[in-house]
């Protein structure tokens, strides 16, 4: 017989208490485990979401962020820097020699349209040309600032010294901003930034590039129209600057004629052709439609452009290769302009706003009918010489040309988001 130890004898009540206490601990522990699991699941989803966002952000910033601009002047280009710390491109807006008194109005409207997403840099002799940007000057620390930014020309370079001004601009942009590419235009140019991004998409800034709308007289060096704009890569700018610094270089600005001072791009074109051996390229699309245009939308579609301009295409077969169909000349109608169009020219301030509005609207409503697009254009387009300027033409009366205008607008607007850049 087993004898019990002295002391209080266990009871049913005590046994019940012990059993109940153990059950309670098990339930508490189970609740704690569930809470711990819930916390870890939330942590996992936070980390996973952050990782996915970071991966997407990294992918989109490899060649810069896609950013919004648009007609809202407060909706500025915010992040403009590539993964390498430099902008993919900037657009250098040189002073136009046409209707200079209206330049402040043009610059103001560029700032409301394509200026922010094209990273426009206004080259000015006085900040009064764009007073809104007086405190937003281009510098080594301005890369994260909104665009447009101002590049103030030193007082020792006057408005007649086009060659010295271009020299200063290229040096300053390369030193202070160091973009992969720089697109040189003037304040009569209209730019479609999204299409410029696509044009540059597979290009390496370490390779030479001098690209735009090629022109050539029979006894002239081939060059790109400054009106339509031309692109220079970082490599090309570096080689040009180095050549300028070479004593007795043929690329020197010394002794430049008044004509060259008014058309400094011709001197750099000669330098590219004869000294640096950097070729002009055929930038037309697969349909042989041009991408860079030296005239506005209406004149490009109707083909009613200056005869000198057409003649400057005559010698391009020998420079760019034989085109047996068009000989590199612009087509008219809907084929005048590629869906990848980057620029138009002779676009005054009101026409710039109108064209931007049309492209924005059709891009957002791509199923608009021909009549709806025609009405939209008629409703917003400027009228008369005072609004259009001397070199732009008004909307046509002929339905033949209207069909071409609507088709060009439609294909450009569908292909490119006017509010995007890279």
Helices and strands as residue ranges (DSSP letters): H 12-60, E 89-94, G 100-102, H 103-112, E 120-124, G 127-133, E 149-152, H 162-172, I 173-177, E 181-186, E 190-191, H 193-200, E 210-211, E 214-215, E 223-224, E 230-233, H 234-244, H 258-262, H 265-270, I 271-276, H 297-302, H 307-311, H 316-320, G 333-336, E 343-344, H 349-364, H 370-380, H 385-388, H 399-415
